[in-house]
Amino acid sequence: TYGPRPTHTQLRKLLTGERPAWQLELESVPPHQRGEHVAFWKPRLSINVVVDHERYSPAEVPHVLRHYWHEQKLFNRTSSKFKPILFLNELSLVKGQLVPLNASVPTVELELDAQPMSIRRFVWMLNLRQSMATQEEVLGISEKESEDLRSMFVDTPPALLYTTVAVSALHMLFDMLAFKNDISFWRSVESMEGLSSRSVIANFVMEAVILVYLVDEGASWLVQLGSAF
């Protein structure tokens, strides 16, 4: 595949502002070569044969599955039959795994993965791909955040994924309750008696430093929002 030349986030020391030597060397690329497209090698090829023994009436075919049939020209209108589905699964392949090809890369590796896939999981993955594309267009999430979410849903076992979602939901609920209690407490406070102004200021400064660090590192807006409140 082809894509823009890899870029990097500018790093610098927080106190001195110095730049790493290796980044300065990368930035020495001539300006006319910085915007050009280069070749990338996909290190993994996942092929899934979709196993489907069900019979569908025209009204029972899922919309995403019907769209995929017509997109890949697998459906025969004359016989009302569809060809077997051979799915090239690239949902778990992110840009960070692509290998730029140049003279310094004499050999590359290719991992082949071929296994069957149930029709339900196939439809779920089509819905996931469509949902990620919609979030990028409508909600404006970055491509990196979309790739992270996609990898999490595809590579994580379902039991662990559901457990993570439940724990995250409880954590968010407790954060909201704690924030509500903090507001109620400070609204009811009429004097600072019994409170340490130094500890309050120190806690505020530490939270601000953490938030600035997350913003500088380009963390997800969900993480930044949780840190801000």
C-alpha positions as CSV (number, residue, x, y, z in Angstrom):
1,T,0.0,0.0,0.0
2,Y,1.0,3.6,-0.4
3,G,0.7,6.6,1.9
4,P,2.3,9.9,3.0
5,R,5.8,9.8,4.4
6,P,5.7,8.9,8.1
7,T,5.6,11.9,10.5
8,H,6.5,12.1,14.1
9,T,5.3,14.2,17.1
10,Q,7.8,16.9,18.0
11,L,9.4,16.0,21.3
12,R,11.3,18.3,23.6
13,K,12.5,18.3,27.2
14,L,9.9,20.0,29.4
15,L,12.5,22.1,31.4
16,T,15.1,23.0,28.8
17,G,13.1,22.7,25.6
18,E,15.9,20.7,23.9
19,R,15.0,18.6,20.9
20,P,16.2,14.9,20.5
21,A,19.1,14.5,18.1
22,W,17.3,11.7,16.1
23,Q,14.3,14.0,15.4
24,L,16.5,16.8,14.2
25,E,18.1,14.2,11.8
26,L,14.7,13.2,10.5
27,E,13.7,16.8,9.9
28,S,16.8,17.2,7.7
29,V,14.8,15.5,4.8
30,P,14.6,17.9,1.9
31,P,11.3,19.9,1.8
32,H,10.3,18.5,-1.6
33,Q,10.4,14.9,-0.2
34,R,8.4,15.5,2.9
35,G,4.9,15.5,1.3
36,E,5.6,12.6,-1.1
37,H,3.9,9.2,-0.8
38,V,6.0,6.1,0.0
39,A,5.4,2.4,-0.2
40,F,4.4,0.5,3.0
41,W,4.5,-3.2,3.6
42,K,1.6,-4.9,5.5
43,P,3.2,-7.4,7.8
44,R,0.0,-9.4,8.4
45,L,-2.6,-10.9,6.0
46,S,-5.7,-12.3,7.7
47,I,-8.1,-14.3,5.5
48,N,-11.4,-15.4,6.9
49,V,-13.8,-17.8,5.2
50,V,-17.3,-16.8,6.4
51,V,-19.3,-19.9,7.4
52,D,-23.0,-19.3,6.7
53,H,-25.5,-22.2,6.5
54,E,-28.6,-20.0,7.0
55,R,-31.3,-19.4,4.4
56,Y,-32.4,-15.8,4.0
57,S,-35.6,-14.3,2.7
58,P,-35.2,-10.9,1.0
59,A,-36.6,-9.1,4.1
60,E,-34.4,-11.0,6.6
61,V,-31.0,-10.1,5.1
62,P,-29.1,-7.6,7.3
63,H,-28.5,-4.3,5.6
64,V,-24.7,-4.3,6.0
65,L,-24.6,-7.9,4.6
66,R,-26.7,-7.0,1.6
67,H,-24.6,-4.0,0.9
68,Y,-21.4,-6.1,1.1
69,W,-22.9,-8.7,-1.3
70,H,-23.6,-6.0,-3.9
71,E,-20.3,-4.2,-3.2
72,Q,-18.2,-7.3,-3.8
73,K,-20.6,-8.6,-6.6
74,L,-21.3,-11.8,-4.7
75,F,-25.1,-11.9,-5.3
76,N,-26.7,-13.4,-8.3
77,R,-30.1,-11.8,-8.9
78,T,-31.1,-14.5,-11.4
79,S,-30.7,-17.5,-9.1
80,S,-31.1,-15.5,-5.8
81,K,-27.9,-17.1,-4.5
82,F,-24.7,-15.6,-3.2
83,K,-21.1,-16.8,-3.5
84,P,-19.0,-17.8,-0.5
85,I,-17.5,-14.8,1.3
86,L,-13.7,-14.6,1.5
87,F,-13.0,-11.7,3.9
88,L,-9.6,-9.9,4.0
89,N,-9.6,-8.8,7.6
90,E,-7.6,-5.6,8.1
91,L,-9.6,-4.2,11.0
92,S,-6.9,-5.0,13.5
93,L,-4.1,-3.6,11.2
94,V,-3.1,-0.1,12.3
95,K,-0.8,2.4,10.6
96,G,1.8,1.9,13.4
97,Q,2.3,-1.7,12.2
98,L,3.0,-0.8,8.6
99,V,6.7,-1.0,7.5
100,P,8.0,1.8,5.2
101,L,9.9,0.3,2.3
102,N,13.3,1.8,1.3
103,A,16.8,0.8,0.6
104,S,17.5,0.2,4.3
105,V,15.0,-2.7,4.5
106,P,16.5,-5.7,2.7
107,T,13.8,-8.2,3.8
108,V,10.3,-8.1,5.2
109,E,8.2,-10.6,7.1
110,L,4.6,-11.7,6.3
111,E,2.4,-13.4,8.8
112,L,-0.5,-15.4,7.2
113,D,-3.6,-16.1,9.2
114,A,-6.4,-18.2,7.6
115,Q,-9.4,-19.4,9.7
116,P,-13.2,-19.6,9.4
117,M,-15.5,-16.9,10.8
118,S,-19.1,-17.2,11.8
119,I,-21.6,-15.1,9.9
120,R,-22.6,-13.3,13.1
121,R,-19.1,-12.2,13.8
122,F,-18.7,-11.1,10.2
123,V,-21.8,-8.9,10.4
124,W,-20.6,-7.5,13.7
125,M,-17.2,-6.6,12.1
126,L,-19.0,-4.9,9.2
127,N,-21.1,-2.9,11.6
128,L,-17.9,-2.0,13.5
129,R,-16.1,-0.8,10.4
130,Q,-19.1,1.3,9.4
131,S,-19.4,2.7,12.9
132,M,-15.7,3.7,13.0
133,A,-16.1,5.5,9.7
134,T,-19.2,7.4,10.9
135,Q,-17.4,8.5,14.1
136,E,-14.5,9.9,12.1
137,E,-16.8,11.9,9.9
138,V,-19.5,13.0,12.3
139,L,-17.8,13.2,15.7
140,G,-14.5,14.2,14.3
141,I,-12.4,11.7,16.3
142,S,-8.8,11.4,15.1
143,E,-7.6,8.5,13.0
144,K,-5.4,7.3,15.9
145,E,-8.3,7.1,18.3
146,S,-10.3,5.3,15.8
147,E,-7.5,2.7,15.2
148,D,-7.1,2.3,19.0
149,L,-10.9,1.6,19.5
150,R,-10.9,-0.7,16.5
151,S,-8.0,-2.8,17.8
152,M,-9.5,-2.9,21.2
153,F,-12.8,-4.3,19.9
154,V,-11.2,-6.8,17.4
155,D,-8.2,-8.1,19.4
156,T,-9.7,-8.3,22.9
157,P,-11.6,-11.5,23.9
158,P,-15.3,-10.8,24.4
159,A,-15.4,-11.7,28.1
160,L,-12.5,-9.3,28.9
161,L,-14.0,-6.6,26.7
162,Y,-17.4,-6.7,28.4
163,T,-15.6,-6.7,31.8
164,T,-13.6,-3.7,30.8
165,V,-16.7,-1.8,29.6
166,A,-18.5,-2.6,32.9
167,V,-15.6,-1.5,35.0
168,S,-15.1,1.7,33.0
169,A,-18.8,2.5,33.3
170,L,-18.6,2.1,37.1
171,H,-15.5,4.2,37.2
172,M,-17.2,7.0,35.3
173,L,-20.3,6.7,37.6
174,F,-18.1,7.0,40.7
175,D,-16.3,10.0,39.2
176,M,-19.6,11.8,38.5
177,L,-20.8,11.1,42.0
178,A,-17.5,12.3,43.5
179,F,-17.7,15.5,41.4
180,K,-21.3,16.1,42.5
181,N,-20.3,15.7,46.2
182,D,-17.4,18.1,45.7
183,I,-19.7,20.7,44.3
184,S,-22.2,20.2,47.2
185,F,-19.4,20.4,49.7
186,W,-17.9,23.6,48.5
187,R,-21.4,25.2,48.1
188,S,-22.1,24.5,51.8
189,V,-18.7,25.8,53.0
190,E,-19.0,29.2,54.7
191,S,-15.4,29.4,56.0
192,M,-12.0,27.7,55.5
193,E,-11.8,26.6,59.1
194,G,-10.4,23.1,59.3
195,L,-9.3,23.2,55.7
196,S,-5.7,23.5,54.5
197,S,-5.5,26.1,51.8
198,R,-2.0,24.8,50.9
199,S,-3.3,21.3,50.3
200,V,-6.2,22.6,48.1
201,I,-3.8,24.7,46.0
202,A,-1.2,21.8,45.8
203,N,-4.0,19.4,44.7
204,F,-5.2,21.9,42.0
205,V,-1.6,22.4,40.7
206,M,-1.0,18.7,40.5
207,E,-4.2,18.1,38.6
208,A,-3.4,21.0,36.2
209,V,0.1,19.5,35.6
210,I,-1.5,16.1,34.8
211,L,-4.0,17.6,32.4
212,V,-1.3,19.6,30.6
213,Y,0.8,16.4,30.3
214,L,-2.1,14.5,28.8
215,V,-2.8,17.3,26.3
216,D,0.8,17.5,25.3
217,E,0.9,13.7,24.8
218,G,-2.1,13.8,22.6
219,A,-4.2,11.6,24.8
220,S,-7.8,10.8,23.9
221,W,-10.3,13.5,24.7
222,L,-12.2,11.1,26.9
223,V,-9.1,10.7,29.1
224,Q,-8.6,14.5,29.1
225,L,-12.2,15.1,30.1
226,G,-11.9,12.6,32.9
227,S,-8.8,14.3,34.2
228,A,-10.3,17.7,34.0
229,F,-13.2,16.8,36.2
